[in-house]
Amino acid sequence: MAKKKIFVSFDFAADRALKNEMVSSSQKPDAKYKVSNWSMKPDGNDPKWLKEAKYRITRCDILAVLTGDNTHQAPGVLKEIEIAKAANIKVVQLSAHPQNPPVTSAGTSVDWSDENFNKLLG
């Protein structure tokens, strides 16, 4: 079975550690996914950034939103979710801590764990 390609959406300014944890998990031999590690400093108003984000997201099977303290307000994350939905890319939301506010447009939030994420992959 081919591994799912994941685009990781996260608050670039605050949550790189969460992204790095997901990348690390994807490198385990039994992982059902691989992270397309295409992190970009977001600038939702820059047409070049927008074009590049669309290109990268549409080459993945799933957009995984890693929810930290302020992810629900991160403009780049909100734009990436919008791009994924417009391209019919599945969006899943993983919360690092229960107190983190979910991103409303990213659907139901589940606690981040390898087991929970693998269930979401189907």
URMOBEL-V596402 format. One record per residue. N is the residue number from 1. RES is the residue in one letter. PHI is phi in degrees with one decimal (999 if undefined). OMEGA is omega in whole degrees, -180 to 180 (NA if undefined). Layout:
((N:RES:PHI:OMEGA) (N:RES:PHI:OMEGA))
This chain:
((1:M:999:-179) (2:A:-71.8:178) (3:K:-73.6:176) (4:K:-73.3:176) (5:K:-89.9:-174) (6:I:-114.0:168) (7:F:-98.7:-178) (8:V:-96.8:177) (9:S:-108.7:-176) (10:F:-155.0:177) (11:D:-71.7:-173) (12:F:-56.7:-176) (13:A:-74.9:-170) (14:A:-126.5:-167) (15:D:-123.4:177) (16:R:-63.6:179) (17:A:-62.3:177) (18:L:-63.0:179) (19:K:-62.0:-180) (20:N:-63.1:177) (21:E:-64.3:179) (22:M:-66.7:178) (23:V:-60.3:179) (24:S:-60.7:179) (25:S:-62.4:-179) (26:S:-68.3:-178) (27:Q:-91.6:176) (28:K:-69.8:-177) (29:P:-57.7:-178) (30:D:-95.0:180) (31:A:-65.0:179) (32:K:-93.2:-176) (33:Y:-144.8:171) (34:K:-131.5:-179) (35:V:-88.2:171) (36:S:-83.6:-170) (37:N:-77.5:-177) (38:W:-111.3:-178) (39:S:-59.5:180) (40:M:-135.3:174) (41:K:-66.4:-172) (42:P:-72.9:172) (43:D:-152.0:-175) (44:G:-59.8:180) (45:N:-95.2:-178) (46:D:-90.7:-179) (47:P:-58.6:179) (48:K:-65.8:178) (49:W:-61.2:-178) (50:L:-60.4:179) (51:K:-62.2:-179) (52:E:-66.6:178) (53:A:-62.4:178) (54:K:-60.3:180) (55:Y:-58.0:-176) (56:R:-69.5:-178) (57:I:-65.3:-177) (58:T:-73.0:175) (59:R:-96.9:-180) (60:C:-115.3:178) (61:D:-87.8:-174) (62:I:-143.4:170) (63:L:-103.9:179) (64:A:-102.6:178) (65:V:-93.0:177) (66:L:-95.4:-171) (67:T:-91.8:173) (68:G:-106.0:-176) (69:D:-59.6:-173) (70:N:-121.1:-177) (71:T:-57.9:-178) (72:H:-62.2:179) (73:Q:-113.9:-176) (74:A:-76.8:-176) (75:P:-59.1:-180) (76:G:-64.7:178) (77:V:-62.9:-179) (78:L:-60.4:179) (79:K:-69.3:179) (80:E:-63.7:176) (81:I:-63.1:179) (82:E:-58.6:180) (83:I:-61.3:-178) (84:A:-60.8:-179) (85:K:-63.8:179) (86:A:-64.1:-180) (87:A:-96.3:-178) (88:N:57.8:175) (89:I:-90.8:180) (90:K:-62.7:178) (91:V:-114.6:175) (92:V:-125.5:-177) (93:Q:-125.2:-179) (94:L:-118.1:-177) (95:S:-100.0:179) (96:A:-73.0:-178) (97:H:-144.0:-178) (98:P:-58.7:-178) (99:Q:-78.3:-179) (100:N:-71.6:179) (101:P:-67.8:179) (102:P:-72.8:173) (103:V:-88.4:-173) (104:T:-53.4:-175) (105:S:-77.6:-177) (106:A:-98.8:178) (107:G:83.6:-177) (108:T:-64.5:178) (109:S:-96.0:175) (110:V:-121.0:178) (111:D:-64.1:-179) (112:W:-71.9:170) (113:S:-159.7:177) (114:D:-57.6:-178) (115:E:-61.9:180) (116:N:-63.8:-179) (117:F:-66.6:179) (118:N:-61.8:176) (119:K:-64.0:-180) (120:L:-65.8:-179) (121:L:-68.9:178) (122:G:84.4:NA))
